[in-house]
Amino acid sequence: MKKFKNKFKFLKNGYFWIFIGIFLAGAFLRAYNFSPWLHFELDQSRDATLVGEAVENGAGNLPLLGPRAAGTFLRLGPAFYYIEYVSALVFGNSPSGMAMAILIFSLLSIPAFYLLLRRYFSNKITLVLLMVFSVSTFMVVYSRFAWNPNLLPFFSIMLLWTLLKSTDAEEGKRMGYWLLACAFFFGVLAQLHFLALIIFGATAVLFLSYKRPKIKPIFWVGSVLIILFLHLPMVINEAKTQGQNSKLFIEAITDKSDSKKSYTLVEKGVRNVSENILKYWIIISGSQKAEIPELRMDGETGKYDIRCDKICRDNLHKGVLASGFFFLGIIFLVARIFLEKIPSKKDFLVSIAFLLAISLGVFTPLAFDMSPRFFLIVAPLPFVFLGLIIDGVGKFLRIKNLAWALGAVLAAFSLYFTIGYLSQLDKAISDQFSIGSDRILKQKTRITLEQQEAITDYMESFYKKNNYAVFYHGQSEFHRAFAYLLDKRKIPRDGISKKDICRQGNYFLIIRTQSDIKKYDSYFEMFDLIEGQQFGTLTIFHLSPKPAIINCERPDESKFRNYKNEGGAVAKRFIWEEIFEEESEE
């Protein structure tokens, strides 16, 4: 009986129940109305189409390359598609079924982050940081839809944790096995985002060079083999295309750099630091209104000029606070590295310093083309900064509950903004509203799967009446999503052509409700408006072609656009079925 009681002694620990409360709060914010409020637009519909094909027709239809790295012609590895595929098999071949994997890994990132933080911080400060992490607007937003960067927080956290375990002498013979685990997480992480490959690859190499852990050669070889095995689909595809993917990437980088506006290294450096300051602040507080003056060089005089417009001046105090947080975090990090005596804790700080330095270096050339998703790669850093500041200030002021107080304030701010975001998703189907500046997703308005399904119901109702194909135009961010939803219902569809207008067709125009309707005058010149119906932030117009422009009776459905195998200038992407067929023929 005594042994039995000892096994469950943790149930009497107050910190355990605080952890459970934090986890449940984070889970609620991530999972509440997950499917109806799902963000399902261009990238999500593209991935769902590809993965859905594999679910319906067999795993042989899975590709050997993954999504394109944004802004280049490089394709990433296919790990994200394989994860979505498994998710769809378990939870259903639907947008929400595929996105369930993102939700699950997001939930797992909470206990994973606890393990990482406990490498350095006390239980109390770790739970304070975890509290802020679990309700962080930035982290919650990116956990509620399917996108390859959204898996980055979990895999980056686990990579850092296993990297530290693999170099911890106290682990003894287990160090080699932790190295194998680290290789696995890196092998997946490298396929989620190209910058993650560079940043964490460099961080791991530098840290391992710094530590030089005494691990048997077999584990080093095994780690390399694990990474190669996880990248095997890419290797096979490259072999089949004579390295086409890599060649196109090099060409794309060259073309892109030639066409970009040039900035001086000073301008890029200042802009990079500013972007990091603002994004770190958003991650820990949820506030998106902080502003920092910009530095620009006058092309004629060659002199630098500091610019700060009215919006900047009105929110400059928030920018000062964000800047103070960022630089104070760096100061505490550097100071603690020199002062820390415990090897395992010092290793934690050094790994964070490597990650910070490398990410700042990699982000500098991209400073004027930074995307919020880049900061999913370094998501642990702002929270580590916060922990160092709370710990340092608490020890200096000797205030017993300062950590809980500061953590509660930041968590309250984040919770306020997170609830505000969820409220917008709730109202998206019924109300039209302005969301202001969105520095997390860069959306113009909120659009949910619930709305898109309702609009698809509306279009389907006309198809059921006359059995005519659906022709529609939708704005770029959601046009393809409607193609996916119509295809799932086996409704023939295509975009509106301004050349071929058939009598037997159902015609629709779908736009954001806030859009300037005058931009679509060309459609109203060709079509008569039957009715317009608002679905909150989206509006659909039912159109009828004017007799003068009708030039066919019934459309040829075989010519309708198919999104399944688009290539364009992108490298040829084989599917496994093609590889197996070639092998069998040989």
Sequence and secondary structure as in RCSB ss.txt:
>XXXX:A:sequence
MKKFKNKFKFLKNGYFWIFIGIFLAGAFLRAYNFSPWLHFELDQSRDATLVGEAVENGAGNLPLLGPRAAGTFLR
LGPAFYYIEYVSALVFGNSPSGMAMAILIFSLLSIPAFYLLLRRYFSNKITLVLLMVFSVSTFMVVYSRFAWNPN
LLPFFSIMLLWTLLKSTDAEEGKRMGYWLLACAFFFGVLAQLHFLALIIFGATAVLFLSYKRPKIKPIFWVGSVL
IILFLHLPMVINEAKTQGQNSKLFIEAITDKSDSKKSYTLVEKGVRNVSENILKYWIIISGSQKAEIPELRMDGE
TGKYDIRCDKICRDNLHKGVLASGFFFLGIIFLVARIFLEKIPSKKDFLVSIAFLLAISLGVFTPLAFDMSPRFF
LIVAPLPFVFLGLIIDGVGKFLRIKNLAWALGAVLAAFSLYFTIGYLSQLDKAISDQFSIGSDRILKQKTRITLE
QQEAITDYMESFYKKNNYAVFYHGQSEFHRAFAYLLDKRKIPRDGISKKDICRQGNYFLIIRTQSDIKKYDSYFE
MFDLIEGQQFGTLTIFHLSPKPAIINCERPDESKFRNYKNEGGAVAKRFIWEEIFEEESEE
>XXXX:A:secstr
 HHHHHHTGGGG HHHHHHHHHHHHHHHHHHTTTTTT    HHHHHHHHHHHHHHHH GGG BSS  B TTSS B
  SHHHHHHHHHHHHH SSHHHHHHHHHHHHHHHHHHHHHHHTTTS HHHHHHHHHHHHH HHHHHTTSS  GGG
GHHHHHHHHHHHHHHHT GGGGGGHHHHHHHHHHHHHHHTTT HHHHHHHHHHHHHHHHHH     HHHHHHHHH
HHHHHTHHHHHHHHHTTSHHHHHHHHHHHHHHHHS    HHHHHHHHHHHHHHHHHHHHH        EEEE TT
T  EEEE  HHHHHTHHHHHHHHHHHHHHHHHHHHHHHH  SHHHHHHHHHHHHHHHHHHHHHGGGGGG  GGGG
GTTTHHHHHHHHHHHHHHHHHHT TTHHHHHHHHHHHHHHHHHHHHHHHHHHTTT        SSS  SS   HH
HHHHHHHHHHHHHHHH   EEEEE HHHHHHHHHHHHHTT  EEE  SS  BSS EEEEEEETTS GGGGHHHHH
HEEEEEEEEETTEEEEEEEE GGG  BSS  GGGS   TT  TTS    BHHHHHHHHHH 
